[in-house]
Each structure stands twice: as C-alpha cells, then as structure tokens.
Amino acid sequence: MTPSGPVGFTCQAFSALSLSPPQVLLCPGRASTTWPAIRSAGSFCVNVLAEDQAPLSDRFARAGGGRFEGVEWTCSAGGLPVLHGVAAWIECGLRSEFPGGDHTIVRGDVRRLGATPGSRPLLYFRGQYTRIAEPTADPDDPDM
Ligand SMILES: Cc1cc2nc3c(=O)[nH]c(=O)nc-3n(C[C@H](O)[C@H](O)[C@H](O)COP(=O)(O)O)c2cc1C
C-alpha cells in the first residue's frame, strides 16, 4: 500500500521459508517497477490467487498502471490490499533482500494470514494456467 493507493504485480516466485519465526520469500525481477514502491512501503500482502482467477494474474502482469481498477479488494488489519476471492493472503513485513541474478530474493516476516476454506490455488505450468488435479479415490486409503 502506497500513499497513492495499492500497487501489486503477479509473482510466481514465492515460497514458504521458515516456520519459526514464520517467514516467506519472493523474487521480483530487477526490472520490476512495482517492487521499489513496495520496498518503500516496508510491508506487503501476498495474495494467493484461486484457480478461477487467471484473468487477475494476467491483469497484474500487464505493464502499466490501473491494475486495481475494477478489482474488488479490502484492507487487511494491517492496511494492506487483500483481493476478493483469493485462496489465501499473507501479510508480511519486509525483512531483508539478497541478490539473485536478474531477480532479488526478498525475505518477509509473516504478520497475519488467512485462507478461504475449500479454495484451491491457481497454478502456472509450462506457460499455461492450470489447477491442482482432483485426488484419485483410493479405496485402501482411509483418508480418501
Ligand atoms: C504467471 C506469472 C508469473 C510471474 N512471476 C513473476 C515473478 O515471480 N517475478 C517477477 O518479477 N515477475 C513475474 N511475472 C511477471 C510480472 O508480473 C510482470 O513483469 C509485471 O509486468 C511486473 O510489473 P512491474 O514492472 O509493475 O513490477 C509473472 C507473470 C506471470 C503471468
């Protein structure tokens, strides 16, 4: 969240990092025009898109502004943008940055998080959006 409103970009390079303390990592490209604004803000919210949100992924990957125009979102308790309908959101404080080739490795401290029960994440594989396959029923598995 910047003084002039929310900013964001599509970022697949995201991972859990540490459980105690809870930390995540993400990798913005060095050419990213949005990352410097997030760096200045000192905090960010990772929105894990749900499997029906591919258009949002495309929208936030397109060059230029106006990514939030017409997009439904609310503020988290920490004042960060949470997109409507996401599978999960993770509010983070910026902890540190490391060089990572033509990307930057960003470490964030998790402050708050939430998830939509039953929601599944959007995946990107071999240049295409896809989704997690439904588990195949196994008659020998008591959990299925
Ligand atoms: C599915 C998908 C995954 C992406 N993952 C990343 C990523 O991990 N890191 C990154 O810097 N850009 C990633 N991008 C590209 C950025 O979203 C895109 O370059 C965007 O225009 C950057 O905007 P910015 O210049 O405002 O930062 C991804 C794009 C798509 C469609």
The ligand as a Gaussian input file, in Angstrom:
#p B3LYP/6-31G(d) Opt

LIG

0 1
 C        2.159000     -16.397000     -14.118000
 C        3.164000     -15.280000     -13.985000
 C        4.159000     -15.371000     -13.036000
 C        5.085000     -14.328000     -12.869000
 N        6.046000     -14.436000     -11.917000
 C        6.914000     -13.420000     -11.731000
 C        7.889000     -13.486000     -10.698000
 O        7.989000     -14.459000      -9.966000
 N        8.709000     -12.422000     -10.521000
 C        8.629000     -11.308000     -11.330000
 O        9.403000     -10.362000     -11.128000
 N        7.724000     -11.231000     -12.318000
 C        6.861000     -12.244000     -12.525000
 N        5.935000     -12.171000     -13.520000
 C        5.973000     -11.028000     -14.432000
 C        5.452000      -9.750000     -13.814000
 O        4.165000      -9.903000     -13.255000
 C        5.411000      -8.658000     -14.895000
 O        6.716000      -8.497000     -15.421000
 C        4.914000      -7.356000     -14.412000
 O        4.699000      -6.502000     -15.530000
 C        5.883000      -6.666000     -13.480000
 O        5.294000      -5.423000     -13.181000
 P        6.091000      -4.256000     -12.531000
 O        7.084000      -3.737000     -13.529000
 O        4.994000      -3.296000     -12.209000
 O        6.778000      -4.797000     -11.311000
 C        5.000000     -13.177000     -13.690000
 C        3.982000     -13.098000     -14.654000
 C        3.070000     -14.131000     -14.799000
 C        1.973000     -14.010000     -15.817000

